[in-house]
Each structure stands twice: as C-alpha cells, then as structure tokens.
Amino acid sequence: MADLSTKYMGLDLKNPLVVASCSLVNNVEGIRKCVDVGAGAIVLKSLFEEQIHAEAKDLEEHLWLYGHSEAFEYVSKLAMPLGPREYLKLIEKAKSAVSVPVIASLNCITPRWWADYAKQLDAVGADGLELNISVMPSDPGRTSEEIENLYLEIVETLRASVKVPIAVKIGSDFTSVARMADRLAQRGASALVLFNRYYQIDIDIEKIAVKPGYRFSSPDEMSIPLRWIALLAGRVGCDLAASTGVHDGAGVIKQLLAGATVVQLCSTLYLNGVERIGQILREIEEWIDGHGFTSLSEVRGKLSQMQSEHPELYERLQYIKALVGIE
Ligand SMILES: Cc1cc2nc3c(=O)[nH]c(=O)nc-3n(C[C@H](O)[C@H](O)[C@H](O)COP(=O)(O)O)c2cc1C
C-alpha cells in the first residue's frame, strides 16, 4: 500500500488531505466525522477579527461615556478572551477527541488584536495557526506597498507571539505573487495556503439588489492555484497547501504533481458529504499504485516548474497560434 504520510508545517500527517477552514469543522462532532473518514489534519473554522471588535464595541460605548481612551484600549484588550473563549474550548475539546493535527484559524485584517490571543491558542494545544489575511484593496489611495507591509506586519507580530507553526492563507490578488510568497516565508510563515476563495457577490436583476454569489467552488477554479503551486514549489522557503477547486482524487494528484505539500478540501465536502475524504484517499492510493510509485515524495513536485521538462508552459498567459502552433 502506498505511503501517504506527509510533513506539513513541521507536523506529521498520515495523509495530505486537510479539511479547510469552514463550518463543517466548527464543532467537535463535525471534526470527529472528518477524522473518522480519513482526514490528515483539520483547520478549524476561523475566528474573525470582527467577532472581537463586536465585543470591544460594547465596551467602547460604555467607556465613551467616561471619555477614557486609554482605559478603552486596556479594557478592550482584556475583553478579547471573553468572546473567543468558546474557540479556545473548541480547540481543547478537539485535541482530546482526535489524534490528527488541529490547526486554529484567525481571520486577520490588522495585527492589532491577535498577539495575546494567539498565545492562548498556543497554550490550549493548537498544533498550528492558519492566518487568513483578507484585506480588500479597494481604496485607490492606499498603495500596494502599504497593503503588503500590513500582511508582513501581521505575520511578524504573530510569529513573535507563538511557538506553533504558522500558515498564511492569501488570495491571488498581488502584482507579484512570487515575491509576496517569498517575503511571507522569510517573515516566518511555515506554509502558504494558495488560495483563499473570497466571499462572492452577485446581482439580482429583478430585485435590483446585491446578493451573495454561489458559495461553493467548481473544479475549473483549481487552475489558478495549480499554476501558482507549480511556479512556487521549491522556490519559496515554506510548504504549500493547495486550496480552491479540488473536488476529487484527480484534483489532489494534479496539485501534488505541481508541488503541493497538502491539499485542502471544502466545497466537495459540502456537496458530497465528508465521506468524500475516504473516496478521494482511495482514488489517490489506486493512482499511486497504478503508476508504479510507492510514496508521495516520488510524486510531489514532479511537474513543478523547477522539475518540468516544459517550464515555459506555466508562464504562458495568452493564446498564441502563430508561433507555437497550439492555441
Ligand atoms: C461555508 C463556508 C465557510 C467558510 N469559512 C471559512 C473560514 O471561516 N475561514 C477561512 O479561511 N475560509 C473559509 N472558507 C473558505 C474555505 O476554507 C476554502 O478556502 C474555499 O471554500 C475554497 O476551497 P474549495 O474550493 O475546496 O471550497 C469557507 C468556505 C465555505 C464554503
């Protein structure tokens, strides 16, 4: 039987299938179900910075009456563990319920709130921390350098606060994804999750109103992470987790061949049930056996740009028939 064991951000996983941060894993029962059907690791549902703000806001209103801004700063810091206390409990319970790594997830938009809280995540036994940094670059007055520095500052702040390994989950909206990935690794990210699929919007033309877009990905969405995993594998000093659009065993194998250390699954688990994890594992094992490999290390990165016989294919951005004869 093929050896699927994988080291991801320094953690030992029995296989490379990681349940992505989502509501399927916001309670112990859901976490246990995923592990029972074979998940190699779990990333818990994110704790959002806004959740912490919401609590602090009540205090803010109260303290405003007294006009003590310093007191507000102090008390709002103290208030932090109150709201997210449930989250700490969830980590503790998950750790005693399952034996696979449990990675906590924080949705950050500033470095401000997290340092103290992250220490507590560390203390209750989280095996790692995934920072979902999602800053909307919508302000025309804000430079890309300012935004990138914010990402780096968040990672540095958290890196200095916790001992556990840190993964950083980003979107693909950077002018230089490669440079950003390299800088995040240099500032202490043990892994990059490529890429987050942001909340989608749509427009209802009958009601003439904005509405939520489709919640789940489709398999063709994995093409962008696939390209970037292939381009970055072996080039940045950290592990790479593929995320978005992986719905089956073939999708996982493609990402591993491109160079992914692990593959995160979400939409396919909502659409097909968490039992999908077991099916995907069997598909991977069959493929590995059928292609004469014995372990994942022989597969991983075989078609990354660094190892590929056709590295130029990953750099093609336009359809051109005239020069190369293919469209
Ligand atoms: C219902 C739902 C809730 C999610 N919640 C979170 C979250 O709290 N934190 C996070 O980082 N990503 C969250 N995600 C994004 C997923 O972790 C994942 O990155 C995204 O769905 C793309 O992967 P997929 O194509 O396998 O679905 C959520 C996705 C869904 C569908």
The ligand as a Tripos MOL2 file, in Angstrom:
@<TRIPOS>MOLECULE
LIG
   31    33     1     0     0
SMALL
NO_CHARGES

@<TRIPOS>ATOM
      1 C1        -19.4630   27.7690    4.0790 C.3       1 LIG1
      2 C2        -18.0110   28.1440    4.0110 C.ar      1 LIG1
      3 C3        -17.3990   28.7060    5.1360 C.ar      1 LIG1
      4 C4        -16.0500   29.0740    5.0680 C.ar      1 LIG1
      5 N1        -15.4590   29.6300    6.1750 N.ar      1 LIG1
      6 C5        -14.1340   29.9480    6.1270 C.ar      1 LIG1
      7 C6        -13.4760   30.4680    7.2630 C.ar      1 LIG1
      8 O1        -14.0490   30.6740    8.3410 O.2       1 LIG1
      9 N2        -12.1530   30.7560    7.1600 N.ar      1 LIG1
     10 C7        -11.4400   30.5460    6.0090 C.ar      1 LIG1
     11 O2        -10.2370   30.7960    5.9840 O.2       1 LIG1
     12 N3        -12.0450   30.0460    4.9110 N.ar      1 LIG1
     13 C8        -13.3670   29.7480    4.9480 C.ar      1 LIG1
     14 N4        -13.9590   29.2230    3.8360 N.ar      1 LIG1
     15 C9        -13.1660   29.0500    2.6050 C.3       1 LIG1
     16 C10       -12.6330   27.6160    2.5030 C.3       1 LIG1
     17 O3        -11.7470   27.3100    3.5750 O.3       1 LIG1
     18 C11       -11.8590   27.4000    1.1800 C.3       1 LIG1
     19 O4        -10.6810   28.1940    1.1640 O.3       1 LIG1
     20 C12       -12.7040   27.7510   -0.0470 C.3       1 LIG1
     21 O5        -14.0250   27.2380    0.0640 O.3       1 LIG1
     22 C13       -12.0590   27.2060   -1.3280 C.3       1 LIG1
     23 O6        -11.8600   25.8150   -1.2720 O.3       1 LIG1
     24 P1        -12.8740   24.7760   -2.0150 P.3       1 LIG1
     25 O7        -12.8140   25.0590   -3.4480 O.co2     1 LIG1
     26 O8        -12.3440   23.4210   -1.6230 O.co2     1 LIG1
     27 O9        -14.2210   25.0350   -1.4400 O.co2     1 LIG1
     28 C14       -15.3120   28.8630    3.8590 C.ar      1 LIG1
     29 C15       -15.9510   28.2670    2.7710 C.ar      1 LIG1
     30 C16       -17.2770   27.9170    2.8240 C.ar      1 LIG1
     31 C17       -17.9250   27.2860    1.6170 C.3       1 LIG1
@<TRIPOS>BOND
     1     1     2 1
     2     2     3 ar
     3     2    30 ar
     4     3     4 ar
     5     4     5 ar
     6     4    28 ar
     7     5     6 ar
     8     6     7 ar
     9     6    13 1
    10     7     8 2
    11     7     9 ar
    12     9    10 ar
    13    10    11 2
    14    10    12 ar
    15    12    13 ar
    16    13    14 ar
    17    14    15 1
    18    14    28 ar
    19    15    16 1
    20    16    17 1
    21    16    18 1
    22    18    19 1
    23    18    20 1
    24    20    21 1
    25    20    22 1
    26    22    23 1
    27    23    24 1
    28    24    25 2
    29    24    26 1
    30    24    27 1
    31    28    29 ar
    32    29    30 ar
    33    30    31 1
@<TRIPOS>SUBSTRUCTURE
     1 LIG1         1 GROUP 0 **** ****
